[in-house]
Structures are given as structure tokens and as C-alpha cells.
Amino acid sequence: MASPSTRALRSAAALVLALASTAAAGCGAETGRPGEGETHLELGSGSWRFEPLEDGQAVDLVRGAQGGWHIWISVRAEGFAESQAVLELETQVADESRPPQHTEVEVRLERPDAEGRRAFIGWPAILAEPGCLMGEMLRVTATLRDDAGTRVEAERYVTVMGGDDPPTACE
């Protein structure tokens, strides 16, 4: 197992790499507002309201009712007409030292807000070995798709923190 200082260095390096690759790629679908007919997905957090996520932001682990640990994930789609969609979620340690975790779930998006955006709020992204993730950089990728063929994706790198009641650190 890596020491806390080694994990911190790996996390810092992963953040620098993520930010550099995002800048070089022009942020893809995550920059600016889309034009007429374009789609855009914003990745956020929050269990009862949408809270936008920024690269490098700290997110707290939450103890679930059944003993597992999760982070709250929310999405907000612009230019997405359908209310029924499939949310694909992938989480992976930024240095890719552990395999990614995948979730796919059918969701119902809220009615469009004043700006025409539809949101899905509060998916508990369950994390395996949460004690090993504290202080680590985590890549979170969300994809939203509907039966009409609309598909949007967003990705953020966040730092996992222990929260109010942190799990036991891994050994």
C-alpha cells in the first residue's frame, strides 16, 4: 500500500494531467453554452439539488443506509428533449491503479428549467473500498442517452474526502 504522501503526490499529478488534457482538448462538450439544437451535459453532485462539480473539487463520502459508501452524483442536460433516459456512470481512480466501476440505470429527468435544462438529482454512486479512496483523485464520467439517439457525456476529476463519518482507512 502506498503511503499517504505517495497517494497525495499521485493525486496531485493526476489532477495536473487531467487539467492539462482538458485544456488541450478544449473541454469538448463542457465549454460554453450550446447553440440551437446542440446538447450539453453538466456533471454535478447533490442529493436534493444540483450542485455543479469543478475539476479538483473535494466530494465527501456518505455512509449509506445499508452500510455501503457513496458519493452523490447529479446531472443536468441542455438540449435533451426526452424525459426518460439511461444514465451510465463510471468511476475510477485517476491513476488507473484500480479497475473502473460501472453503473447503468434508467432515470426520469425533471421538467426543463427556465433555461431548458433537464436534471436528474441524487444518484448514490457506490464506491468499493472507500477507505482506500480517501484523499485520492477520482475520475467520474457520466453519459446520458435516450431512445431517440441523443447521447451526451461529461467528465470530472474530484478528490474523495472522508466526510462527517469517514470509513476505516485501508491498510
N, C-alpha and C positions, 0 to 999 in steps of 0.2 A: 504494500500500500504506500502511496506517495505521502510525503509529509505535508502538513498544512501550507508551508511556504512553497513547496513544489507545486501543489494544486493551485495556489494563488498565482504563481508565475504562469502556469499553463492557461489559467482563466484569463489573465491579462493578455497573454499572447493571442489567445483565441479571439478576444474582443478586438484587438488591433487588426488581426487578419480579417475578421468579419466586417469591420468598419471600412477597411481599405477596399475589400472586394465590393462592398455596397457602393462606395463612392465611384469605383472604376466602372461598375456596371450601370451607373446612373439610377440605381434603385428600382429599375424595372417598373412594375405597376404601382409602386408605392410612392411615386413622386407626383406632386400636384394633384389637381382635380381632373377627372377625365372629361373629354369632350362629349358631345351629344352621341349617345348610343354606345359609349365605351363603358367598361366595367372596372371596378377597383375594389379591393378587399383590404380592410384595415384590421390588424390583429390587436386585440386588447385583452384586458383582464376584467375582473369584477364579477361578483356573484349576483348582484341585483341591478347594476347599471354598467354601461360600457365605460371602461377606463382605458384610453389608448396606451399602448406599450411603446417604449423607445428602446433602441439597442443599448444594452448595458444596464438597463434598469433592474433593480432588485425586485424579486417577487417572493412572497412568503409561502412556505409550505403550510398546508392546512391539514389537520387531522380529521379524517372522515368519520362518519358515524359507525362504520363497520371496521375501523381500525387501520385502514389504509391512509396514504398520504397523497395529496394532490395539490396542483396549482389551479387557480380559476382561469379559464380561457373564455373570451368572448370575441365575436367577430362582427364587423359592420361592413355591409356590401353596398356599393353605389352602382347604379345601372343594372340591378338584378331584379327582374320583374316577378319571378316566381316566389311564392311563399313557402313551398316545400323544397327542401334541398338536402344534400348529403354533405356532411362535414367530415373531412378527412383530417386527422391531426397526427403529426409525427413529432416526437421529442427525442433529442439525442444530445449527449454531452458534446460540447463544441469541438473538443479534441478527438472525437470519434473513438475514444478508448472503450466504449461500451456500445452494444448494438442499439439501433433506434427502437423506440416503442411506437406502435401504430394503433390508432383507433379510428373507426368509421361508424358514424351514427346518422340516422335520419333526423332532421331538425325542422322545426317550423319557425320561419323568420317572422319578426314583428312587422306590423304595417309600416310603410315608409314614413320617415320623419319629415320635417319641414324641408329638408334638403334632398329628399327622395331616397335616403339610405335605409336599408333594412338590416336589423341586428338580430343576432342570437346571443343571448346573455347567459353566462354562468355554466359552462361545461366544466366538470371536475376532471382535469387531465391527471389521471392516476400515475404516479411515478414509482417504479420498482427501486428498491434500495435507496430510499430517500436520505438516510443518514450519510450515504456516500456522496450525495449531491450538494450538500450544504457548502456554499461558497464557490460552487462550480458554475461555469458558464454553460447554459443550456440553449440549444437551437430549437426553436418552436416553429414548425411550418404548418399552416392551415390552408386547406383547399376547400372551396365551396363549389358544388356543381348541382345543376338541376336537370330534369328530364328534357328540357328544351335545348340542351347542349351548352349552356352558359357555364363557364369554369373560370374561377378567379383564385389566386393564391397570394399569400403574404407570409413573410418570414421575419422573425425577430430573434435576437440573441439576448437572453436575460440571465441574471445571476440569481441562483436559488439561495434563499435565506431560510433560517430555521423557524421563523415566525414566533408566535407567543408561547407555543408549547413544542419546542423542537424535538425531532426524533433523536434516538440514540445515535451518536456518530458511529460510522462503520470502522472496522478495525483493519 
